Amino acid sequence: MHTTQHTRSHGARRGFTLTEAAAVTAAVTVLAASTVPVFRRVGCSAMRQQSAAQLATLAAAHAEYAADFNGRQFTACPDNLGVYATNAATSAATLFAAYQQANGCAPPMTVGTSASGQTTIIGHGTGSCPGTADGGVFQIPLNPLNTSVAQGSFRWTNVRQFNAYVDGRFYDQTFYAPDDPAMTRKVQKWIDQGRDFEQDAQSGIINSTYDYSPAAMYHPRVFGDGTSATFPLYLSPNSVPNGEGYKSPNNSQCQFPSLKTRLLERHCMEPYLGANPAVAGGQTPYQWNHSFRARSYAAFFDGSVRLFTTGEAMNAQDRARVPGTQQQMRLWLQNTPFGGSGFGGTQADDFFVKTSVHYLTANGIRGRDTLPPP
């Protein structure tokens, strides 16, 4: 196995602003007041409060990360990866291979180190370069060029490149929602033991239960708003000018910070329905946009944390429907390679549920995932 060292590649380090320092302090205060041991005999309300507190901690950690990287978001892609595209459909493997040939190894994502001393690294990993030889597909936020792979760096909230801003462990309680028992119980023993990382015998790596908004991790032109030919509703990241399609945007580009989600609980059904038989051989729980019964907490770009339901998202997108059309909605894009049902929409439990806000947000970081109350 390979080891790697965390490097700060976005730009020069800068200090906290007073606003960011206040946000961090407030979030830590919330966590201290709300933390409850996960599987002690507590009610659902207490677990929900703990999940909200954990998201507040992650929001504060993102402010700290941005302070180190000139306001940037977490990213696992080289900023100029798109330079190596030869056409709109150039695959991740081809992009990373060309990048490696020109620049050397692309920085991978470090998952963590086991008690036996083995370090697991996710990345392009060819030749002498560290990684899993997966072609770099996990480092791209959510690959619209290969929709059969529902993976990407939007699922890797807790890799070492970011968990250094929390407690420095992949299996830290902050990354695992207590009201997502199907995932959290698999790693609870390692969390309690203070382990960095271990492989689950049956499931392998257990990702964080919180997802980034992948649309917000791309250049805003990828998930455009359709206002002009220059900003179409969807543009392959390989086609964004100057090869900047994979460059994560600056937080300052967020135009509606109280309405744009940064992190969202992936699995949160009430009541809990168990595994979704339509996903991964029936081994994966239903996700947020699979039912009206989903009630997830979300962290927004302004640092706020609140309950964000599927019903709220669908009501908002219905109010935001583009005049004169019944097909396209302003809050999320239906014309991406994921199709009209969006990300995972064909696996929904309720046939009338259709939303991919957070995942396929129109205008990316500049867009909205909900609207103010009418």
Secondary structure, 3 states (H helix, E strand, C coil): CCCCCCCCCCCCCCCCCHHHHHHHHHHHHHHHHHCCCCCCCCCHHHHHHHHHHHHHHHHHHHHHHHHHCCCECCCCCCCCHHHHCCCCCCCHHHHHHHHHHHHCCCCCEEEEECCCCCEEEECECCCCCCECCCCCCCCCCCCCCCCCCCCCHHHCCCCHHHHCCCCCCCCCHHHCCCCCHHHHHHHHHHHHCCCCCCCECCCECCCCCEEECHHHHCCCCCCCCCCECCECCCCCHHHCHHHCCCCCCEHHHCCCCCCCEEEEECCCECCCCCECCCCHHHCCECCHHHCCCEEEEEEECCCCEEEEEHHHHHHHHHHCECCCCCCCECCECCCCCCCCCCCCHHHCCCCCCCCCCCCCECCHHHCCCCCCCC
